Amino acid sequence: MREAGWLPGVAARLEWQADRFGVFAGGELYQHGIAYHGQTQSGVPVRSTSATRLTQLRAGVSYALTAGVAGFAGAEWDSWRRDIEPVAGAAGLQERSASTRLLLGARGQW
């Protein structure tokens, strides 16, 4: 199985800082049809289009430890949707995946 193609998207990030404390939020969305080359479960070759959408949202807080280093904590959510279009002799396929992560780390500026 092989899928290949461009997945254009948009991304945005907002950050607000007051003294040493800050908050941030952001997100990304990528969506497009990608060429799908695979096979059915019985081994019959299939060429189709896979409509793909990737979404990511995040938000959190930060605290400046020094002038160039800040610690942060937050949460992030990902969603992945993939819809392979049906073709003669092969049914389509819809897949969904979502995950949530907790973030804890540090970032620096040089």
Backbone hydrogen bonds in HBPLUS format (Angstrom, degrees):
<---DONOR---> <-ACCEPTOR-->    atom                        ^
c    i                          cat <-CA-CA->   ^        H-A-AA   ^      H-
h    n   atom  resd res      DA  || num        DHA   H-A  angle D-A-AA Bond
n    s   type  num  typ     dist DA aas  dist angle  dist       angle   num
A0002-ARG N   A0037-HIS O   2.68 MM  35  5.14 150.4  1.77 148.5 158.6     1
A0037-HIS N   A0002-ARG O   2.81 MM  35  5.14 158.3  1.86 161.3 167.1     2
A0004-ALA N   A0035-ALA O   3.14 MM  31  5.55 150.5  2.23 144.7 153.6     3
A0035-ALA N   A0004-ALA O   3.17 MM  31  5.55 134.6  2.38 155.1 149.0     4
A0031-GLN N   A0008-PRO O   3.03 MM  23  6.15 151.4  2.12 178.5 172.4     5
A0010-VAL N   A0029-LEU O   2.88 MM  19  5.50 148.5  1.97 150.3 157.9     6
A0029-LEU N   A0010-VAL O   2.92 MM  19  5.50 157.7  1.97 159.9 165.2     7
A0012-ALA N   A0027-GLY O   2.92 MM  15  5.55 157.5  1.97 161.3 165.9     8
A0027-GLY N   A0012-ALA O   2.93 MM  15  5.55 154.8  2.00 151.2 155.8     9
A0014-LEU N   A0025-ALA O   2.77 MM  11  5.37 169.8  1.78 168.9 171.0    10
A0025-ALA N   A0014-LEU O   2.97 MM  11  5.37 154.5  2.04 151.2 154.7    11
A0016-TRP N   A0023-VAL O   2.95 MM   7  5.46 164.5  1.97 160.4 164.3    12
A0023-VAL N   A0016-TRP O   2.93 MM   7  5.46 151.2  2.02 151.7 161.0    13
A0018-ALA N   A0021-PHE O   2.79 MM   3  5.45 174.5  1.79 173.1 174.6    14
A0021-PHE N   A0018-ALA O   3.05 MM   3  5.45 140.1  2.21 146.7 138.1    15
A0064-ALA N   A0020-ARG O   2.75 MM  44  4.78 157.8  1.79 137.4 145.1    16
A0022-GLY N   A0062-SER O   2.94 MM  40  4.87 145.7  2.06 139.0 134.8    17
A0062-SER N   A0022-GLY O   2.84 MM  40  4.87 154.3  1.90 131.2 131.3    18
A0024-PHE N   A0060-GLY O   2.96 MM  36  5.41 157.9  2.01 142.2 143.1    19
A0060-GLY N   A0024-PHE O   2.94 MM  36  5.41 150.8  2.02 150.4 149.6    20
A0026-GLY N   A0058-ARG O   2.95 MM  32  5.38 151.9  2.03 151.2 149.1    21
A0058-ARG N   A0026-GLY O   2.96 MM  32  5.38 156.5  2.01 151.4 149.1    22
A0028-GLU N   A0056-GLN O   2.82 MM  28  5.15 146.4  1.93 146.4 154.0    23
A0056-GLN N   A0028-GLU O   2.97 MM  28  5.15 155.4  2.03 148.5 149.2    24
A0030-TYR N   A0054-LEU O   2.91 MM  24  5.13 161.4  1.94 152.7 157.8    25
A0054-LEU N   A0030-TYR O   2.84 MM  24  5.13 158.6  1.88 147.4 154.7    26
A0032-HIS N   A0052-THR O   3.09 MM  20  5.68 152.7  2.17 152.9 160.9    27
A0052-THR N   A0032-HIS O   2.98 MM  20  5.68 176.6  1.98 153.7 154.1    28
A0034-ILE N   A0050-SER O   2.88 MM  16  5.07 158.8  1.93 128.6 135.5    29
A0050-SER N   A0034-ILE O   2.73 MM  16  5.07 172.5  1.73 156.3 158.8    30
A0036-TYR N   A0048-SER O   2.86 MM  12  5.03 169.6  1.87 141.5 137.9    31
A0048-SER N   A0036-TYR O   2.91 MM  12  5.03 161.2  1.94 142.0 148.0    32
A0038-GLY N   A0046-VAL O   2.85 MM   8  5.18 164.3  1.88 154.3 158.9    33
A0046-VAL N   A0038-GLY O   2.84 MM   8  5.18 161.0  1.87 130.1 128.5    34
A0040-THR N   A0044-VAL O   2.86 MM   4  5.22 151.3  1.94 139.5 147.1    35
A0043-GLY N   A0040-THR O   2.94 MM   3  5.15 162.5  1.97 110.5 115.2    36
A0085-GLU N   A0049-THR O   2.95 MM  36  5.73 172.5  1.96 167.6 166.9    37
A0051-ALA N   A0083-ASP O   2.87 MM  32  5.06 154.7  1.93 146.6 138.7    38
A0083-ASP N   A0051-ALA O   2.93 MM  32  5.06 158.1  1.98 141.7 149.0    39
A0053-ARG N   A0081-ARG O   2.95 MM  28  5.14 156.0  2.01 147.0 149.8    40
A0081-ARG N   A0053-ARG O   2.90 MM  28  5.14 160.0  1.94 152.5 158.1    41
A0055-THR N   A0079-SER O   2.89 MM  24  5.08 164.0  1.92 152.1 154.7    42
A0079-SER N   A0055-THR O   2.85 MM  24  5.08 150.5  1.94 150.7 152.2    43
A0057-LEU N   A0077-TRP O   2.90 MM  20  5.25 158.7  1.95 151.2 158.4    44
A0077-TRP N   A0057-LEU O   2.78 MM  20  5.25 160.8  1.81 157.9 163.2    45
A0059-ALA N   A0075-ALA O   3.05 MM  16  5.72 153.3  2.13 157.7 164.2    46
A0075-ALA N   A0059-ALA O   2.88 MM  16  5.72 156.4  1.94 167.0 174.3    47
A0061-VAL N   A0073-ALA O   2.82 MM  12  5.60 155.2  1.88 167.1 174.1    48
A0073-ALA N   A0061-VAL O   2.99 MM  12  5.60 156.7  2.04 155.8 161.1    49
A0063-TYR N   A0071-GLY O   2.87 MM   8  5.36 151.2  1.96 152.6 157.8    50
A0071-GLY N   A0063-TYR O   2.92 MM   8  5.36 152.0  2.00 158.4 151.9    51
A0065-LEU N   A0069-VAL O   2.81 MM   4  5.63 142.4  1.95 137.9 150.4    52
A0066-THR N   A0069-VAL O   3.15 MM   3  5.20 164.3  2.17 144.2 145.8    53
A0109-GLN N   A0068-GLY O   2.80 MM  41  5.03 139.2  1.97 141.1 151.7    54
A0070-ALA N   A0107-ARG O   2.91 MM  37  5.50 160.7  1.95 159.2 165.6    55
A0107-ARG N   A0070-ALA O   2.86 MM  37  5.50 153.2  1.93 155.1 164.1    56
A0072-PHE N   A0105-GLY O   2.84 MM  33  5.46 157.4  1.89 145.7 145.6    57
A0105-GLY N   A0072-PHE O   3.03 MM  33  5.46 161.6  2.07 148.7 151.2    58
A0074-GLY N   A0103-LEU O   3.00 MM  29  4.91 152.6  2.08 130.3 131.2    59
A0103-LEU N   A0074-GLY O   2.79 MM  29  4.91 174.8  1.80 133.6 134.9    60
A0076-GLU N   A0101-ARG O   2.85 MM  25  5.14 151.2  1.93 150.9 154.9    61
A0101-ARG N   A0076-GLU O   2.81 MM  25  5.14 160.8  1.84 151.5 156.5    62
A0078-ASP N   A0099-SER O   2.88 MM  21  5.28 163.6  1.91 155.5 160.6    63
A0099-SER N   A0078-ASP O   3.01 MM  21  5.28 152.6  2.09 139.0 144.6    64
A0080-TRP N   A0097-SER O   2.81 MM  17  5.11 157.9  1.86 153.6 156.1    65
A0097-SER N   A0080-TRP O   2.93 MM  17  5.11 141.0  2.09 149.5 155.7    66
A0082-ARG N   A0095-GLU O   3.02 MM  13  5.13 161.2  2.06 147.6 148.1    67
A0095-GLU N   A0082-ARG O   2.78 MM  13  5.13 159.8  1.82 154.6 161.1    68
A0084-ILE N   A0093-LEU O   2.77 MM   9  5.05 152.0  1.84 155.0 158.9    69
A0093-LEU N   A0084-ILE O   3.08 MM   9  5.05 150.1  2.18 131.0 139.0    70
A0087-VAL N   A0090-ALA O   3.09 MM   3  5.37 151.3  2.18 146.9 155.6    71
A0090-ALA N   A0087-VAL O   2.91 MM   3  5.37 163.6  1.94 140.8 140.4    72
